[in-house]
């Protein structure tokens, strides 16, 4: 298997669904191939990341250790691969599903706070409950 490059995910820490996804991925990050930066934290530097906070709010972005940025559904494909979730990575990488996944993700990104008000607390509770560290 090819050596995977480390990937830093930039996420909206004010979104409970986003927090739940990041916590889920953190729990699966046994190889240490994922880093996570809340775009609302002091750790987020737009100049280093190559994206503004507004861009990061509009779409999920990640950056390889080499500096290359990726966005949208491709972030999930690569994150799931690094989190040892090959089936999810495979699903997200299917070109015939990409139009559906891309449009679904665009909808979610635009309305994530409204969606998160409904589903976020439960998703975050489940992610915390299944947290191996606790």
KADA-V613332 format. One record per pair of residues at least 12 apart in sequence whose ideal C-beta (glycine too) atoms are under 7 Angstrom apart, sorted by the first residue. I is the first residue (numbers start at 0). J is the second residue. If there is no record, write none. Layout:
I/J + I/J
This chain:
3/32 + 3/80 + 3/81 + 4/63 + 4/64 + 4/65 + 5/32 + 5/34 + 5/64 + 6/32 + 6/33 + 6/61 + 6/63 + 6/77 + 6/78 + 6/81 + 7/34 + 7/36 + 7/61 + 7/62 + 8/21 + 8/33 + 8/35 + 8/61 + 8/74 + 8/78 + 9/36 + 9/38 + 9/43 + 9/48 + 9/55 + 9/60 + 9/61 + 10/35 + 10/37 + 10/38 + 11/38 + 11/56 + 11/111 + 12/37 + 12/39 + 12/40 + 13/39 + 14/111 + 14/112 + 14/115 + 14/119 + 15/115 + 15/119 + 15/120 + 15/122 + 15/123 + 16/111 + 16/114 + 16/115 + 16/118 + 16/119 + 16/122 + 17/111 + 18/123 + 19/119 + 19/122 + 19/123 + 19/126 + 21/35 + 22/126 + 22/127 + 22/130 + 23/126 + 24/78 + 24/82 + 26/129 + 26/130 + 26/131 + 27/82 + 27/83 + 27/84 + 28/82 + 29/83 + 30/81 + 32/81 + 33/78 + 33/81 + 33/82 + 38/52 + 38/55 + 38/56 + 48/62 + 49/68 + 50/68 + 57/108 + 58/70 + 58/71 + 58/108 + 59/71 + 59/74 + 59/108 + 60/74 + 61/74 + 61/77 + 61/78 + 71/101 + 71/104 + 72/91 + 72/97 + 72/100 + 72/101 + 72/104 + 75/91 + 76/88 + 76/91 + 76/92 + 79/91
